[in-house]
Amino acid sequence: MSDKTSTQKSSRLKLDKIAIIGAGPGGLAAAIALRNIGFNVQVYEKAKEFRPAGTGLGLAPNGLNCLEAIAPGIVAALKSSGCQVHQTALKNIHGETIRANTSQFLEKYGQPLLTVWWWRLQQTLASRLPSDIIHLNHHCIGFKQNDHGVEIYFDGGKTVYADLLIGADGVNSVIRETLTGEGKPKYIGSMCWRAVIEYHHELFNSHDLIFIQGNQQFMYLLNVGKGYTSWITRKLWPNYSLSQTADEVKSRILDELTGWTETFRAIVAATPAEQIWEGPICDRPPLNCWSRGRVTLLGDAAHPMAPAMGQGANTTFEDAYELQASFSRASSLAAALTSYEKSRIERTQIIQTRSAVSEMRYYKPNRQTTNNDDFQNWLYGYKPSVDSKGTGDS
Ligand SMILES: Cc1cc2nc3c(=O)[nH]c(=O)nc-3n(C[C@H](O)[C@H](O)[C@H](O)COP(=O)(O)OP(=O)(O)OC[C@H]3O[C@@H](n4cnc5c(N)ncnc54)[C@H](O)[C@@H]3O)c2cc1C
């Protein structure tokens, strides 16, 4: 070992234990990233078991490049469990194609657009971690910190201690609420219904991502691989109310799709009512600071955004990559967190704001896209460009 390397190692940040709340895409990616650079990481998840859940997601080059940097080979695994999109097609409610664009992502940014099921993404990430560091059935209810550490509290009375706590617990983050006290997320006026089912329709080209524009309403169809399709429908709905039963949810959607071609209604009709998720689309205003003392945020907990631009999970993988880069170089926790925030806050504020504006634009007929080339290059061209393991090999 050279003198230079041994000096770098001895000046590196030392933490006995990092606790991450949430085993979603963000928490698991962050755990992989921090273990890469030698930290003891433990992940606490409220779900009692891993089970099929979540929606279909579009993973774009900015997210995939960051994920591949922290978990080499993972994009190939996601390609085989999901679908590589060749074309995005905009259709009207009668099934006629209004516009179709061949995906240029691979040529332009080095990664394709992949569509995957949140649950399979979670499983793919979890398979890169030792199973004994993921603690299921741990519902975090708060924490207290002092100069020496963080005490983390769970439902049922359990407490754990850590040197650093990362809140990766999603849009309704308990960690964020304990840090900021800002209250519930903001309903942005758009309702969502979604499901993932085993389904194939001969009219859907399996490498197409389909977007159907209705009246103040739209639907996505994503092939998420292995014979499964994710459908997502959203509607402008200023004063939302939730249905009382699963059957009511299903008939509500079918009512909303009155006049739509059977091709699109059929996928909803084929979905068992209890598998349909109904809920409001929420975000939060951007934060200017994500960390306090020994606690920080990541993913939707840090920057929840409207799904219009499909960037929630992608920016979460950028966070995980930058966390690894910052923690590999810093010699103190404060410096590591400052560097992490510096690399993330401004960029995610822009994407959060753009996403909120795009969400409302979706409901307008003949919507025009405002994502010009410069913005697209800035968004999708985000690449891990430094030696994030701090080995001096960059
Ligand atoms: C309809 C829709 C479409 C979307 N499409 C896309 C897309 O195309 N592309 C994209 O990049 N993103 C998309 N997103 C966003 C994406 O799903 C999220 O940004 C992403 O899942 C965030 O990951 P996360 O790990 O931060 O949070 P989550 O995925 O929310 O995971 C949080 C985890 O924390 C656990 N948890 C929560 N509270 C606690 C607690 N108190 N204690 C312990 N565990 C807890 C949860 O059970 C969960 O496992 C979409 C979202 C929606 C709603």
PDBQT file of the ligand as one rigid body, heavy atoms in Angstrom, charges set to zero:
ROOT
HETATM    1  C1  LIG A 401     -47.855   6.375 -10.095  1.00  0.00    +0.000 C 
HETATM    2  C2  LIG A 401     -46.382   6.541  -9.899  1.00  0.00    +0.000 A 
HETATM    3  C3  LIG A 401     -45.521   6.380 -10.970  1.00  0.00    +0.000 A 
HETATM    4  C4  LIG A 401     -44.146   6.536 -10.806  1.00  0.00    +0.000 A 
HETATM    5  N1  LIG A 401     -43.343   6.396 -11.885  1.00  0.00    +0.000 NA
HETATM    6  C5  LIG A 401     -42.015   6.562 -11.751  1.00  0.00    +0.000 A 
HETATM    7  C6  LIG A 401     -41.145   6.398 -12.857  1.00  0.00    +0.000 A 
HETATM    8  O1  LIG A 401     -41.577   6.101 -13.983  1.00  0.00    +0.000 OA
HETATM    9  N2  LIG A 401     -39.812   6.580 -12.670  1.00  0.00    +0.000 N 
HETATM   10  C7  LIG A 401     -39.289   6.921 -11.447  1.00  0.00    +0.000 A 
HETATM   11  O2  LIG A 401     -38.064   7.078 -11.347  1.00  0.00    +0.000 OA
HETATM   12  N3  LIG A 401     -40.086   7.081 -10.368  1.00  0.00    +0.000 NA
HETATM   13  C8  LIG A 401     -41.424   6.924 -10.490  1.00  0.00    +0.000 A 
HETATM   14  N4  LIG A 401     -42.233   7.049  -9.396  1.00  0.00    +0.000 N 
HETATM   15  C9  LIG A 401     -41.633   7.413  -8.101  1.00  0.00    +0.000 C 
HETATM   16  C10 LIG A 401     -40.952   6.266  -7.393  1.00  0.00    +0.000 C 
HETATM   17  O3  LIG A 401     -41.880   5.226  -7.133  1.00  0.00    +0.000 OA
HETATM   18  C11 LIG A 401     -40.357   6.746  -6.078  1.00  0.00    +0.000 C 
HETATM   19  O4  LIG A 401     -39.661   7.934  -6.283  1.00  0.00    +0.000 OA
HETATM   20  C12 LIG A 401     -39.399   5.742  -5.479  1.00  0.00    +0.000 C 
HETATM   21  O5  LIG A 401     -40.082   4.545  -5.172  1.00  0.00    +0.000 OA
HETATM   22  C13 LIG A 401     -38.761   6.331  -4.227  1.00  0.00    +0.000 C 
HETATM   23  O6  LIG A 401     -38.014   5.359  -3.541  1.00  0.00    +0.000 OA
HETATM   24  P1  LIG A 401     -37.790   5.507  -1.977  1.00  0.00    +0.000 P 
HETATM   25  O7  LIG A 401     -37.021   4.297  -1.578  1.00  0.00    +0.000 OA
HETATM   26  O8  LIG A 401     -37.266   6.848  -1.652  1.00  0.00    +0.000 OA
HETATM   27  O9  LIG A 401     -39.260   5.468  -1.346  1.00  0.00    +0.000 OA
HETATM   28  P2  LIG A 401     -40.365   4.316  -1.402  1.00  0.00    +0.000 P 
HETATM   29  O10 LIG A 401     -40.351   3.609  -2.690  1.00  0.00    +0.000 OA
HETATM   30  O11 LIG A 401     -41.640   4.958  -0.973  1.00  0.00    +0.000 OA
HETATM   31  O12 LIG A 401     -39.895   3.285  -0.274  1.00  0.00    +0.000 OA
HETATM   32  C14 LIG A 401     -39.973   3.642   1.106  1.00  0.00    +0.000 C 
HETATM   33  C15 LIG A 401     -39.834   2.355   1.940  1.00  0.00    +0.000 C 
HETATM   34  O13 LIG A 401     -39.830   2.739   3.307  1.00  0.00    +0.000 OA
HETATM   35  C16 LIG A 401     -40.740   1.924   4.032  1.00  0.00    +0.000 C 
HETATM   36  N5  LIG A 401     -41.224   2.736   5.150  1.00  0.00    +0.000 N 
HETATM   37  C17 LIG A 401     -42.064   3.809   5.084  1.00  0.00    +0.000 A 
HETATM   38  N6  LIG A 401     -42.262   4.319   6.319  1.00  0.00    +0.000 NA
HETATM   39  C18 LIG A 401     -41.528   3.563   7.180  1.00  0.00    +0.000 A 
HETATM   40  C19 LIG A 401     -41.327   3.597   8.581  1.00  0.00    +0.000 A 
HETATM   41  N7  LIG A 401     -41.924   4.536   9.347  1.00  0.00    +0.000 N 
HETATM   42  N8  LIG A 401     -40.521   2.662   9.148  1.00  0.00    +0.000 NA
HETATM   43  C20 LIG A 401     -39.912   1.707   8.380  1.00  0.00    +0.000 A 
HETATM   44  N9  LIG A 401     -40.078   1.607   7.042  1.00  0.00    +0.000 NA
HETATM   45  C21 LIG A 401     -40.871   2.549   6.444  1.00  0.00    +0.000 A 
HETATM   46  C22 LIG A 401     -41.830   1.584   3.015  1.00  0.00    +0.000 C 
HETATM   47  O14 LIG A 401     -42.547   0.415   3.386  1.00  0.00    +0.000 OA
HETATM   48  C23 LIG A 401     -40.997   1.389   1.742  1.00  0.00    +0.000 C 
HETATM   49  O15 LIG A 401     -40.497   0.077   1.634  1.00  0.00    +0.000 OA
HETATM   50  C24 LIG A 401     -43.616   6.882  -9.529  1.00  0.00    +0.000 A 
HETATM   51  C25 LIG A 401     -44.471   7.010  -8.439  1.00  0.00    +0.000 A 
HETATM   52  C26 LIG A 401     -45.839   6.850  -8.617  1.00  0.00    +0.000 A 
HETATM   53  C27 LIG A 401     -46.752   7.015  -7.425  1.00  0.00    +0.000 C 
ENDROOT
TORSDOF 0
